[in-house]
Amino acid sequence: MGKLTHTVMYQAVATGAGRPRPAGRIGVLAVALCVSAAPSWAATFYVRAGGNDAQNGRSPATAFASIRRAASLAGGGDTVVVGPGRYTEGSLTPVGNGRPGEVMRFVADRDGSRTGDAAGDVTVDASGFEFGFRISSRPWVIVNGFTVMNAMEEGVAVKSGSHHSVVANCIILSNVGRGVWVRDSPSVIVFNNLIYANGGTGIDFGGEGDGSSGGVALGNTVYGNGLDGIRAEGLVASRRVTVAQNVIAQNLGRGINVKELSVPGFVGQWNLNIDGYGSEANKSAFDFTGSPLLVDPTGPDQVLGGFGRSDDDFHLRQILAGQTEQSSAVDGSPFSARWLALTHSSTETDGAPDTAQADLGFHYGNETDLVSPFKKGVAHKVAQLRQRALSCQKLGSRGTSRCVNSLARLRHQCGSLAEKLCG
């Protein structure tokens, strides 16, 4: 692999007055991001590269030209659908809150099926702006499928009580600060993102007030960032953080770093982490080591991120896809791809879907946000994940006694490393 050359850029701001809307259900138990059918008054706003902010944004034919304009009208239950293209804007946040059952969504229409545009990336180029997305004091917001780059600080900031929000299926790169910063916002999920070549930490849970307890970093690829890969801060406690099934490599700090105040309830398992563990973090029994065997992160131009990003390839090397090596991240999860709603996405260069045990790390082409597909709500899914991870950690700490029971059973429960641990 050639020398990594980081290209970092810059970012922006937006506000707006929204329309009146019915009162939401406040004070609902913080159980699940339980997404019901959109209420009858909910709106869908469309944004297209060839749109016009003087239009009403309510159909592809009358789409807005800027995400900022749509965000200035959107709140609980609403969806902003953005067509392929480059949008030079930043600090994007909805004018209203989401609520349980009335989640607010920013959705990148990468295949053009909803806007009628040709397929392509939906890029927020935040050059000159502070953030790409700035979800501040706006709970229950989902950001799904965007490429976010060049912010002067964070690519995506979820802060100041924006609890139960989700960042999913995004490519977040070449921002001056962190890739994803979760600050004083509990129960935020960071799912299936490619986060690389940012100047700071890849994914950071922390804060100065209430902390960001209950955060989840699941199935991300976090590569070549300027500080840690994934971190739970220690200025105030961010308890019960879950870090699972991530691929973490070539970050300049530690791969997983957990500060003392955030240790209670921390769960990490099934990560392929070659960057080590910092502060109070320790390698879990079923964490992977060794190269992740990514196809070609810097691409032929040997430049990581920036405007040359189009040749950066983070697929996993796999025999079935024609490579001569097999990444240990392939089938690395004890959970099925179906269980994680990843069956329409791929880690293979040939685009074959992940249909068996889920591969670790970022899946190209995924659209599900870990929230919408599950009838029992995502909190139930996260609880199952944590319970399995804790059970496997106990089994892994028992030495040879962990292998007294059936190896097949241990593999089913804890994943493909069972053979190596019992060998």
N, C-alpha and C positions, 0 to 999 in steps of 0.2 A: 504494500500500500504506500502511495506517495505521501508526501508531507501534506497535512491538512491546512488548507488556507481558508480562514473564516472570512466571510463577507457579511458585514453588519450594516444596517441602514437606520431608518428613522420613522416618526409617527404623529396623532391628532385629536379633535374635540367636537362634540355635538350635543345639542339639546333641542327641546321643542315642546310646545304645549299640546296636550292630547285632548281627545273628546271625552265627555262624561261617560261613565260606565257604571253599571250596577255594583253595589257593594259586594265584595267577596266574602268568603267564609273565613273569618279571621279566628286565630286561636285553635286551629285544627291540630290534633295530635301530630307530632313530627314523626309519623310512622313511615309512610312510603311516598315516593313521588308517584302517586296513583293517578294515572292519566285517563280520564273518562272522555267520552265524546265531547267535542267542542260545544260550548253553550250556543244557543241560537243567535245571540247577538255578537258572537266572535267574528272577527274579520280576518281575511287574508289579503295582504298587500304584496304587490309584485314589484320587483326592481330589475331592470334590464340595462345593459350597457348603452342601448339606443333609446332609452326611455326619456321622460321629461317630467321634472318635478312639478310642473304646472298642472299635470294631469291628476286623476284621483287615485291612481295606483291599485284599483280594485280588480283589474284583469290584466293579462299579458299585453293586450292591445293598448291599455292605458297605463302602462307601468311607469313608476318613478325612475329617475336616472340615478338616484343616490340612496344608499342604505340609510343615511342620516335622515332623509325625509320620511321614509317609512317608519324608522324608529321613533320619530317624533309623534307618531300617531298610535303606536302599538303598546298594548298592555296585556293583562291577563286573558288567556284564551286565544289571543291573536297569533298569527303566523306571518312572518316576513319571508317570502320566497325570492331568492336572488339568483338571477341567471348568470351563466358563464361570462367571464370578462374580468378586467382589472378595475378596481374601484379605489381611487386615491382619496382616502378619507380615514378617519380614526376616532378613537374615544367613543365608540358606538355603544349606546345604551338605550333601552326602551323607556318611554316616558312613564309607563305604568308598571306596577308589580304583576308578576304571575301569582297564582294561588293554587292550593291543592285542587286538582281536577281542572284547573284553568291555567296550564303552563303557557308561558309566552315563548315562542320559538323563532330563532333565526335559522333558516334552512338554506344551504347552498344547493342549488339545482344543477349539479355537475353534469348530469346527462341531458339536460335541456328538456326533459319530458313535461315539465310543468310550465315552462316559459315559452317553449317552442324554439329555443335557440339551439345552435349546434353545440355538441358536448364540449366541455373544457373545464379547466379550473375556475373557481370563483375566488378571486384574489383580493384581499384587503391590503392594499399597499399603503401603510400608515406612515410613509415618509413625512417628516416634519410634525408628526403628532406624538403625543405622550404614550398612548396605548393604541392597540388595534381595536379590541372590544374592551370597554370599561363598564362592567356590570356592577354598579355601585348602589347599595341600598335597594336592590331590585331582586327579591327572592323568586325562586321557581322560574328561572330563565334557562333555556337550552340554546347553545351555540353549536351548530352541527354542520360539518363538512367544508369549512372554509380553509383557504390558505391565507395565513396571516403573517406579514413580514414587515421589517423595516421600522418598527416602532422605536421611538427614542427611549422608552422604558420597557414595559412588559407587552408581550404579544396579546395575551388575554389576562385581564385582571378581574377577579371576582371578589368583591370587597364590601366591607361595611354592612354586614347583615344580609348579604345576598345568598341566604341559605337555600339548600336543596336545588341548587343550580347544577347544570351539566355542561361540560365541554367535551364533545365527542367527534371523532372522525375528522379532525382538523390536521393540517400540516402547518406547524408554527415554527418559523425559522428566521434567523438573521435579524432578530430584535436585539437592541442594545442591552436590555436587562433580562429578566427572567422570561421563560417561555410562557408558563402559566403560573400566576401568583394568586393564591387563595388566602385572603387576609380577613380575619374576623368574620368568617362565614362558615357555619357548621354544615355538615352533611352535603358537601359538594363532591361531585363525581367527575373524574378526569378519565375518560374511557376511549381507548383505541385512537390515540393521536400519535403522530410522528413529530417529535419535538427536537429540533437539532440546530446547531450552529448559532445558538443564542449566547449573548455575552454573560448572562448570569446563570442561575440554577435552572434546570429544565422544568421541574414541577416543585413548587414551594408552598407548603401549608404552614400558616403562622398567623401573626397579628400582634397588636399591642393592647387589645382590650379583651374580648371574649375568646380569642383564639379561633381555630378552625377544626374543632373536634368532629370526629365521624367522617373525615375526608377519605376518599377512595381514589387511588391511582391504579387502574386496571388495564392491562393489555396494551400499554404504550411502548413505543420505541423511543428512547431518550439517548441522544447521541451527540457527542462533540460539542457540548455546551461548556461555557467558560468557568462554571463553578461546579456544584454538586449535580448529580443526576436527579435524584428525588430527595427532598428534605422535609422533615417536620421540625419546625423552629422551636426555640426554647425560651424566648423572652416571656411569653405566657404559654400556658399549657394548651396543646392541641391533641387531646387524648383520642384513643380508639381510631387512629388512622390505619387504613388498610392499604398495603402495597403488594400487589400480586400480579404475576404473569407478564411482567415488563421485561423488555430487553434493554439493558443499560450498558453503554460502552463508550470509551474514548472521551468521557467528560474529564475536565481538568481537576475537579475535586473528587469527592467520594461518590460512589454509585448510589448508596443509600445512607443518609445521615439523619440520625434521630437524636435530638437534644434531650437532656434529662427530664425536663418537665413534661415532655410529650411521650415519654416511655409508657405510662400506664395505658394498657389496652392496645398498644401498637401490635399489629399483625403484619408480618411479611412472609411470603411463601411463593415458590414457583417462579422466582425471578432469575433471569440469566444476567448476572451482574459481574462484569470483569473489572469494575473500578473500585471494588472494596467497600468497606463499611466504616462509617465515622461515628464519633461520639459514643452513644449508647447502643448503636445498631450492631447486630451480629448476624452472621450468615445463618440462614435457616436450614433445617435438615434437608429440605427438598429444593433449595436454590441450586441453580446450575452455575458452573464455572467453565472457562475456556471460551475461545472465540465464538461469537454468535454466527460467524460465517454469513455475513450480509453480502449481497451480490457485488455491489460497487458503490459505496456511499459517496465518494467524491466524483464518480463518473470519469469519462475519458479526459475531461479538462483538468482533473485533479484539484478542483475548487469546490469546497463544501459550502453549499447554500448560496445565498445572494442571487443575482440575476442569472447565474449559470446553473441554477438548481435543476433545470429540466433533465439533466443527465444523471442526477443523483439517484441511486437505485438501492432501496432498503428492503427488497425482497429477501427471503431466506434461501440460501443455496439448498437445493434438493435434488436427489437422484432422479425422481420422476419428472422433474422439469428440465432435465438435460445437463445439470451440473455434475461434476465428478465428486463432490463432497455433499454431506448431509449435515445441516445445522442441528445441534441438539435442541434448539427451540422448536423444531418440528414435532408436533404431537406432544409438546412438553407439559400441557395441562392435564390434570386428572378429569377435568370437565369437558364435555363435548362441545363442539362448535355450535351445535343446536342449542344447548343450554345457555350459551352466551349470545345467541341470535347472530352468529357470524357466518352462517352457511351461504350467504350470497356475496362473500368477500374472499380475498385470497392473499396469501403470502408468497405465492409461486410466480415466477416470471411468465409462465404461460397462462396465468389467470385462472387456473383451475380452482374451484371453490374449496374452502376448508370444510370438510364434511365429517371427519372422524373426531379424534381428540383434538381439542383446539390447539393451534400453534400459539407460541408466545409472541408478544409484541404486536406491532401495527399491522392491520389487515387493509390492503388497498381495496377501494370500492365499497366499503361498508357504509350503510346509510342508517341503520338502526342506532338509537341513542341509549340503549340499555334500560330505557324507561318505558317506552311505548309498548313493546311486545308482550309484557308480562302482566297477567291478570291480577296477580297477588301484590304487585308493586315492587319496586326495586329494593326497598328496605328488606323485604323477605329474601330476595336474591343475595343481597350483601350479607345478611345474617347467615345464610347457608354457606357462603364462601368463607366467612370468618370461622364458623364452627368447624368446617373441614380443615382449614389451615391450622387451627389450634390442635385439633386431633392428630394431624400428621406431625406437628412439631413434637407432641408428646411421644408419639411412636418413634420418631427419629432420635430422641434423646435416650432411648432405652438400651442402646448398644445392640449386641447380638440378639437380645430377647425380642427385638422388634420383628425378627424373622421367624419366630416360633410358629406363628400362624401362617396361613397360606400366602406364598409370594404373590400369587395372582390376586388375592384379596387386597394385599398391601399396594400392589400396583394400581388396582382399580381405585382405591381410596386416595392414594397419594401421588400417583403419576409414575412416569417412566424411569425415574431415578431409583426405584425400588430395587431393581436388579443389581445396580452398582452398590447400593448400600448393603445389600444382603450377600454380595458376592464373596 
